[in-house]
Every structure is written in structure tokens, then in C-alpha cells.
Amino acid sequence: MVNKNILVTCNEIIECEGFGEDNQSAVEKAFESMRLQVKQNITNPIISISTDKVECLELEDEPYEEAFLFVFFKRVRQKKHVRLKVYLTIKHLNLEGDKKC
């Protein structure tokens, strides 16, 4: 058996978006979708994901109307929408030996 390094380092750029009641929850949802995209792109066991840079492409408030029983106590609330471009460094194990990233 030949000992060789199977740890592979990849750099990826992923665009993700999220919705939430405030900026923090919107960013958390965006990073959840980013992690799901990474898992879909890389099928090998992932050792670490580190964020190198984050760019905010879009940040906006989306108003929506809320009412009790669809009629009473109507009010307008704000929902946050954020779209990010995330630059990542991903380390994973290349167990097959044929594929890189």
C-alpha cells in the first residue's frame, strides 16, 4: 500500500441568498443554503470549510401585510432579503484518487 496525501484543497465562489425577520437570520439562512450547495458539489468527505471573503450583492427590505384572522389588526412588517457572494477554501478527502475538486 502506497502512502499518499489524499487531502485536497479547493477554492470555490458560491452565490447564496436568504430571507429572515432581521439581517442576522437572513445571513444565517444564506449560509445554510451555501453549505447545502457545497455538499452537492463535493461528494467526498469534507474536512473543513473556511470563508475567505464575503461580498453583499443585494440587501433589501420586503414589506408584507400581516393580519389577525385575515381581517383584523392589519399591520405592515418587514422581511429582510440578502444575496451574498462567498469565496471559500474547502478541504476534503479524495478517497477515489481520480477526481480533484
Chimera marker file (.cmm) of the C-alpha trace (Angstrom):
<marker_set name="trace">
<marker id="1" x="0.000" y="0.000" z="0.000" r="1" g="1" b="0" radius="0.5"/>
<marker id="2" x="1.395" y="3.361" z="-1.038" r="1" g="1" b="0" radius="0.5"/>
<marker id="3" x="1.015" y="6.240" z="1.393" r="1" g="1" b="0" radius="0.5"/>
<marker id="4" x="-0.017" y="9.369" z="-0.433" r="1" g="1" b="0" radius="0.5"/>
<marker id="5" x="-1.737" y="12.565" z="0.590" r="1" g="1" b="0" radius="0.5"/>
<marker id="6" x="-5.453" y="12.403" z="-0.151" r="1" g="1" b="0" radius="0.5"/>
<marker id="7" x="-6.264" y="15.790" z="1.365" r="1" g="1" b="0" radius="0.5"/>
<marker id="8" x="-7.376" y="18.150" z="-1.411" r="1" g="1" b="0" radius="0.5"/>
<marker id="9" x="-7.791" y="21.926" z="-1.086" r="1" g="1" b="0" radius="0.5"/>
<marker id="10" x="-10.264" y="23.665" z="-3.401" r="1" g="1" b="0" radius="0.5"/>
<marker id="11" x="-11.246" y="27.297" z="-3.819" r="1" g="1" b="0" radius="0.5"/>
<marker id="12" x="-14.860" y="27.988" z="-4.789" r="1" g="1" b="0" radius="0.5"/>
<marker id="13" x="-17.102" y="31.002" z="-5.277" r="1" g="1" b="0" radius="0.5"/>
<marker id="14" x="-20.758" y="30.461" z="-4.349" r="1" g="1" b="0" radius="0.5"/>
<marker id="15" x="-23.717" y="32.819" z="-4.584" r="1" g="1" b="0" radius="0.5"/>
<marker id="16" x="-26.405" y="32.272" z="-1.978" r="1" g="1" b="0" radius="0.5"/>
<marker id="17" x="-29.437" y="34.076" z="-0.632" r="1" g="1" b="0" radius="0.5"/>
<marker id="18" x="-31.577" y="34.056" z="2.476" r="1" g="1" b="0" radius="0.5"/>
<marker id="19" x="-34.739" y="35.548" z="3.950" r="1" g="1" b="0" radius="0.5"/>
<marker id="20" x="-35.386" y="36.391" z="7.585" r="1" g="1" b="0" radius="0.5"/>
<marker id="21" x="-37.007" y="38.686" z="10.104" r="1" g="1" b="0" radius="0.5"/>
<marker id="22" x="-33.749" y="40.595" z="10.607" r="1" g="1" b="0" radius="0.5"/>
<marker id="23" x="-30.309" y="40.819" z="8.991" r="1" g="1" b="0" radius="0.5"/>
<marker id="24" x="-28.781" y="38.154" z="11.214" r="1" g="1" b="0" radius="0.5"/>
<marker id="25" x="-31.393" y="35.495" z="10.444" r="1" g="1" b="0" radius="0.5"/>
<marker id="26" x="-31.255" y="36.326" z="6.719" r="1" g="1" b="0" radius="0.5"/>
<marker id="27" x="-27.465" y="35.839" z="6.686" r="1" g="1" b="0" radius="0.5"/>
<marker id="28" x="-27.812" y="32.578" z="8.651" r="1" g="1" b="0" radius="0.5"/>
<marker id="29" x="-30.287" y="31.264" z="6.064" r="1" g="1" b="0" radius="0.5"/>
<marker id="30" x="-27.930" y="32.320" z="3.256" r="1" g="1" b="0" radius="0.5"/>
<marker id="31" x="-25.046" y="30.419" z="4.843" r="1" g="1" b="0" radius="0.5"/>
<marker id="32" x="-27.280" y="27.357" z="5.301" r="1" g="1" b="0" radius="0.5"/>
<marker id="33" x="-28.009" y="27.338" z="1.574" r="1" g="1" b="0" radius="0.5"/>
<marker id="34" x="-24.280" y="27.863" z="0.870" r="1" g="1" b="0" radius="0.5"/>
<marker id="35" x="-23.405" y="24.763" z="2.916" r="1" g="1" b="0" radius="0.5"/>
<marker id="36" x="-26.029" y="22.739" z="1.029" r="1" g="1" b="0" radius="0.5"/>
<marker id="37" x="-24.541" y="23.842" z="-2.307" r="1" g="1" b="0" radius="0.5"/>
<marker id="38" x="-21.061" y="22.803" z="-1.152" r="1" g="1" b="0" radius="0.5"/>
<marker id="39" x="-22.351" y="19.366" z="-0.123" r="1" g="1" b="0" radius="0.5"/>
<marker id="40" x="-23.981" y="18.934" z="-3.543" r="1" g="1" b="0" radius="0.5"/>
<marker id="41" x="-20.819" y="19.983" z="-5.404" r="1" g="1" b="0" radius="0.5"/>
<marker id="42" x="-18.359" y="17.883" z="-3.374" r="1" g="1" b="0" radius="0.5"/>
<marker id="43" x="-19.386" y="14.309" z="-2.653" r="1" g="1" b="0" radius="0.5"/>
<marker id="44" x="-16.168" y="13.400" z="-0.814" r="1" g="1" b="0" radius="0.5"/>
<marker id="45" x="-15.906" y="13.728" z="2.986" r="1" g="1" b="0" radius="0.5"/>
<marker id="46" x="-15.423" y="17.415" z="3.781" r="1" g="1" b="0" radius="0.5"/>
<marker id="47" x="-12.829" y="18.206" z="6.449" r="1" g="1" b="0" radius="0.5"/>
<marker id="48" x="-13.156" y="21.984" z="6.670" r="1" g="1" b="0" radius="0.5"/>
<marker id="49" x="-14.821" y="24.958" z="5.005" r="1" g="1" b="0" radius="0.5"/>
<marker id="50" x="-13.293" y="28.364" z="5.612" r="1" g="1" b="0" radius="0.5"/>
<marker id="51" x="-14.652" y="31.660" z="4.357" r="1" g="1" b="0" radius="0.5"/>
<marker id="52" x="-12.048" y="33.913" z="2.760" r="1" g="1" b="0" radius="0.5"/>
<marker id="53" x="-14.230" y="36.790" z="1.577" r="1" g="1" b="0" radius="0.5"/>
<marker id="54" x="-17.927" y="37.725" z="1.538" r="1" g="1" b="0" radius="0.5"/>
<marker id="55" x="-19.495" y="40.283" z="-0.811" r="1" g="1" b="0" radius="0.5"/>
<marker id="56" x="-23.016" y="41.570" z="-0.291" r="1" g="1" b="0" radius="0.5"/>
<marker id="57" x="-24.676" y="41.655" z="-3.713" r="1" g="1" b="0" radius="0.5"/>
<marker id="58" x="-28.141" y="42.650" z="-2.529" r="1" g="1" b="0" radius="0.5"/>
<marker id="59" x="-29.738" y="43.701" z="0.742" r="1" g="1" b="0" radius="0.5"/>
<marker id="60" x="-33.333" y="44.830" z="0.754" r="1" g="1" b="0" radius="0.5"/>
<marker id="61" x="-36.409" y="45.064" z="2.919" r="1" g="1" b="0" radius="0.5"/>
<marker id="62" x="-39.521" y="43.396" z="1.565" r="1" g="1" b="0" radius="0.5"/>
<marker id="63" x="-42.715" y="44.665" z="3.191" r="1" g="1" b="0" radius="0.5"/>
<marker id="64" x="-45.619" y="42.294" z="3.727" r="1" g="1" b="0" radius="0.5"/>
<marker id="65" x="-49.012" y="42.745" z="5.319" r="1" g="1" b="0" radius="0.5"/>
<marker id="66" x="-49.993" y="40.740" z="8.345" r="1" g="1" b="0" radius="0.5"/>
<marker id="67" x="-53.489" y="40.468" z="9.816" r="1" g="1" b="0" radius="0.5"/>
<marker id="68" x="-55.240" y="38.554" z="12.571" r="1" g="1" b="0" radius="0.5"/>
<marker id="69" x="-57.839" y="36.211" z="11.002" r="1" g="1" b="0" radius="0.5"/>
<marker id="70" x="-57.032" y="37.834" z="7.632" r="1" g="1" b="0" radius="0.5"/>
<marker id="71" x="-59.120" y="40.908" z="8.528" r="1" g="1" b="0" radius="0.5"/>
<marker id="72" x="-58.399" y="42.358" z="11.986" r="1" g="1" b="0" radius="0.5"/>
<marker id="73" x="-55.385" y="44.291" z="13.263" r="1" g="1" b="0" radius="0.5"/>
<marker id="74" x="-53.644" y="44.728" z="9.931" r="1" g="1" b="0" radius="0.5"/>
<marker id="75" x="-50.052" y="45.884" z="10.010" r="1" g="1" b="0" radius="0.5"/>
<marker id="76" x="-47.121" y="46.068" z="7.613" r="1" g="1" b="0" radius="0.5"/>
<marker id="77" x="-43.979" y="44.164" z="8.583" r="1" g="1" b="0" radius="0.5"/>
<marker id="78" x="-40.554" y="43.984" z="7.016" r="1" g="1" b="0" radius="0.5"/>
<marker id="79" x="-38.788" y="40.852" z="5.823" r="1" g="1" b="0" radius="0.5"/>
<marker id="80" x="-35.058" y="41.028" z="5.032" r="1" g="1" b="0" radius="0.5"/>
<marker id="81" x="-33.591" y="39.550" z="1.861" r="1" g="1" b="0" radius="0.5"/>
<marker id="82" x="-29.833" y="39.180" z="1.414" r="1" g="1" b="0" radius="0.5"/>
<marker id="83" x="-27.826" y="37.837" z="-1.528" r="1" g="1" b="0" radius="0.5"/>
<marker id="84" x="-24.148" y="37.064" z="-0.945" r="1" g="1" b="0" radius="0.5"/>
<marker id="85" x="-21.118" y="36.017" z="-2.957" r="1" g="1" b="0" radius="0.5"/>
<marker id="86" x="-18.931" y="33.834" z="-0.733" r="1" g="1" b="0" radius="0.5"/>
<marker id="87" x="-15.315" y="32.921" z="-1.510" r="1" g="1" b="0" radius="0.5"/>
<marker id="88" x="-14.445" y="29.602" z="0.143" r="1" g="1" b="0" radius="0.5"/>
<marker id="89" x="-11.464" y="27.367" z="0.779" r="1" g="1" b="0" radius="0.5"/>
<marker id="90" x="-12.653" y="23.772" z="1.113" r="1" g="1" b="0" radius="0.5"/>
<marker id="91" x="-10.545" y="20.842" z="2.307" r="1" g="1" b="0" radius="0.5"/>
<marker id="92" x="-11.843" y="17.357" z="1.612" r="1" g="1" b="0" radius="0.5"/>
<marker id="93" x="-10.572" y="13.788" z="1.341" r="1" g="1" b="0" radius="0.5"/>
<marker id="94" x="-10.150" y="12.405" z="-2.170" r="1" g="1" b="0" radius="0.5"/>
<marker id="95" x="-10.649" y="8.718" z="-1.442" r="1" g="1" b="0" radius="0.5"/>
<marker id="96" x="-11.136" y="7.598" z="-5.066" r="1" g="1" b="0" radius="0.5"/>
<marker id="97" x="-7.907" y="9.199" z="-6.242" r="1" g="1" b="0" radius="0.5"/>
<marker id="98" x="-9.214" y="10.167" z="-9.688" r="1" g="1" b="0" radius="0.5"/>
<marker id="99" x="-11.184" y="13.358" z="-9.116" r="1" g="1" b="0" radius="0.5"/>
<marker id="100" x="-9.757" y="16.627" z="-7.848" r="1" g="1" b="0" radius="0.5"/>
<marker id="101" x="-12.478" y="19.173" z="-6.953" r="1" g="1" b="0" radius="0.5"/>
<link id1="1" id2="2" r="1" g="1" b="0" radius="0.2"/>
<link id1="2" id2="3" r="1" g="1" b="0" radius="0.2"/>
<link id1="3" id2="4" r="1" g="1" b="0" radius="0.2"/>
<link id1="4" id2="5" r="1" g="1" b="0" radius="0.2"/>
<link id1="5" id2="6" r="1" g="1" b="0" radius="0.2"/>
<link id1="6" id2="7" r="1" g="1" b="0" radius="0.2"/>
<link id1="7" id2="8" r="1" g="1" b="0" radius="0.2"/>
<link id1="8" id2="9" r="1" g="1" b="0" radius="0.2"/>
<link id1="9" id2="10" r="1" g="1" b="0" radius="0.2"/>
<link id1="10" id2="11" r="1" g="1" b="0" radius="0.2"/>
<link id1="11" id2="12" r="1" g="1" b="0" radius="0.2"/>
<link id1="12" id2="13" r="1" g="1" b="0" radius="0.2"/>
<link id1="13" id2="14" r="1" g="1" b="0" radius="0.2"/>
<link id1="14" id2="15" r="1" g="1" b="0" radius="0.2"/>
<link id1="15" id2="16" r="1" g="1" b="0" radius="0.2"/>
<link id1="16" id2="17" r="1" g="1" b="0" radius="0.2"/>
<link id1="17" id2="18" r="1" g="1" b="0" radius="0.2"/>
<link id1="18" id2="19" r="1" g="1" b="0" radius="0.2"/>
<link id1="19" id2="20" r="1" g="1" b="0" radius="0.2"/>
<link id1="20" id2="21" r="1" g="1" b="0" radius="0.2"/>
<link id1="21" id2="22" r="1" g="1" b="0" radius="0.2"/>
<link id1="22" id2="23" r="1" g="1" b="0" radius="0.2"/>
<link id1="23" id2="24" r="1" g="1" b="0" radius="0.2"/>
<link id1="24" id2="25" r="1" g="1" b="0" radius="0.2"/>
<link id1="25" id2="26" r="1" g="1" b="0" radius="0.2"/>
<link id1="26" id2="27" r="1" g="1" b="0" radius="0.2"/>
<link id1="27" id2="28" r="1" g="1" b="0" radius="0.2"/>
<link id1="28" id2="29" r="1" g="1" b="0" radius="0.2"/>
<link id1="29" id2="30" r="1" g="1" b="0" radius="0.2"/>
<link id1="30" id2="31" r="1" g="1" b="0" radius="0.2"/>
<link id1="31" id2="32" r="1" g="1" b="0" radius="0.2"/>
<link id1="32" id2="33" r="1" g="1" b="0" radius="0.2"/>
<link id1="33" id2="34" r="1" g="1" b="0" radius="0.2"/>
<link id1="34" id2="35" r="1" g="1" b="0" radius="0.2"/>
<link id1="35" id2="36" r="1" g="1" b="0" radius="0.2"/>
<link id1="36" id2="37" r="1" g="1" b="0" radius="0.2"/>
<link id1="37" id2="38" r="1" g="1" b="0" radius="0.2"/>
<link id1="38" id2="39" r="1" g="1" b="0" radius="0.2"/>
<link id1="39" id2="40" r="1" g="1" b="0" radius="0.2"/>
<link id1="40" id2="41" r="1" g="1" b="0" radius="0.2"/>
<link id1="41" id2="42" r="1" g="1" b="0" radius="0.2"/>
<link id1="42" id2="43" r="1" g="1" b="0" radius="0.2"/>
<link id1="43" id2="44" r="1" g="1" b="0" radius="0.2"/>
<link id1="44" id2="45" r="1" g="1" b="0" radius="0.2"/>
<link id1="45" id2="46" r="1" g="1" b="0" radius="0.2"/>
<link id1="46" id2="47" r="1" g="1" b="0" radius="0.2"/>
<link id1="47" id2="48" r="1" g="1" b="0" radius="0.2"/>
<link id1="48" id2="49" r="1" g="1" b="0" radius="0.2"/>
<link id1="49" id2="50" r="1" g="1" b="0" radius="0.2"/>
<link id1="50" id2="51" r="1" g="1" b="0" radius="0.2"/>
<link id1="51" id2="52" r="1" g="1" b="0" radius="0.2"/>
<link id1="52" id2="53" r="1" g="1" b="0" radius="0.2"/>
<link id1="53" id2="54" r="1" g="1" b="0" radius="0.2"/>
<link id1="54" id2="55" r="1" g="1" b="0" radius="0.2"/>
<link id1="55" id2="56" r="1" g="1" b="0" radius="0.2"/>
<link id1="56" id2="57" r="1" g="1" b="0" radius="0.2"/>
<link id1="57" id2="58" r="1" g="1" b="0" radius="0.2"/>
<link id1="58" id2="59" r="1" g="1" b="0" radius="0.2"/>
<link id1="59" id2="60" r="1" g="1" b="0" radius="0.2"/>
<link id1="60" id2="61" r="1" g="1" b="0" radius="0.2"/>
<link id1="61" id2="62" r="1" g="1" b="0" radius="0.2"/>
<link id1="62" id2="63" r="1" g="1" b="0" radius="0.2"/>
<link id1="63" id2="64" r="1" g="1" b="0" radius="0.2"/>
<link id1="64" id2="65" r="1" g="1" b="0" radius="0.2"/>
<link id1="65" id2="66" r="1" g="1" b="0" radius="0.2"/>
<link id1="66" id2="67" r="1" g="1" b="0" radius="0.2"/>
<link id1="67" id2="68" r="1" g="1" b="0" radius="0.2"/>
<link id1="68" id2="69" r="1" g="1" b="0" radius="0.2"/>
<link id1="69" id2="70" r="1" g="1" b="0" radius="0.2"/>
<link id1="70" id2="71" r="1" g="1" b="0" radius="0.2"/>
<link id1="71" id2="72" r="1" g="1" b="0" radius="0.2"/>
<link id1="72" id2="73" r="1" g="1" b="0" radius="0.2"/>
<link id1="73" id2="74" r="1" g="1" b="0" radius="0.2"/>
<link id1="74" id2="75" r="1" g="1" b="0" radius="0.2"/>
<link id1="75" id2="76" r="1" g="1" b="0" radius="0.2"/>
<link id1="76" id2="77" r="1" g="1" b="0" radius="0.2"/>
<link id1="77" id2="78" r="1" g="1" b="0" radius="0.2"/>
<link id1="78" id2="79" r="1" g="1" b="0" radius="0.2"/>
<link id1="79" id2="80" r="1" g="1" b="0" radius="0.2"/>
<link id1="80" id2="81" r="1" g="1" b="0" radius="0.2"/>
<link id1="81" id2="82" r="1" g="1" b="0" radius="0.2"/>
<link id1="82" id2="83" r="1" g="1" b="0" radius="0.2"/>
<link id1="83" id2="84" r="1" g="1" b="0" radius="0.2"/>
<link id1="84" id2="85" r="1" g="1" b="0" radius="0.2"/>
<link id1="85" id2="86" r="1" g="1" b="0" radius="0.2"/>
<link id1="86" id2="87" r="1" g="1" b="0" radius="0.2"/>
<link id1="87" id2="88" r="1" g="1" b="0" radius="0.2"/>
<link id1="88" id2="89" r="1" g="1" b="0" radius="0.2"/>
<link id1="89" id2="90" r="1" g="1" b="0" radius="0.2"/>
<link id1="90" id2="91" r="1" g="1" b="0" radius="0.2"/>
<link id1="91" id2="92" r="1" g="1" b="0" radius="0.2"/>
<link id1="92" id2="93" r="1" g="1" b="0" radius="0.2"/>
<link id1="93" id2="94" r="1" g="1" b="0" radius="0.2"/>
<link id1="94" id2="95" r="1" g="1" b="0" radius="0.2"/>
<link id1="95" id2="96" r="1" g="1" b="0" radius="0.2"/>
<link id1="96" id2="97" r="1" g="1" b="0" radius="0.2"/>
<link id1="97" id2="98" r="1" g="1" b="0" radius="0.2"/>
<link id1="98" id2="99" r="1" g="1" b="0" radius="0.2"/>
<link id1="99" id2="100" r="1" g="1" b="0" radius="0.2"/>
<link id1="100" id2="101" r="1" g="1" b="0" radius="0.2"/>
</marker_set>
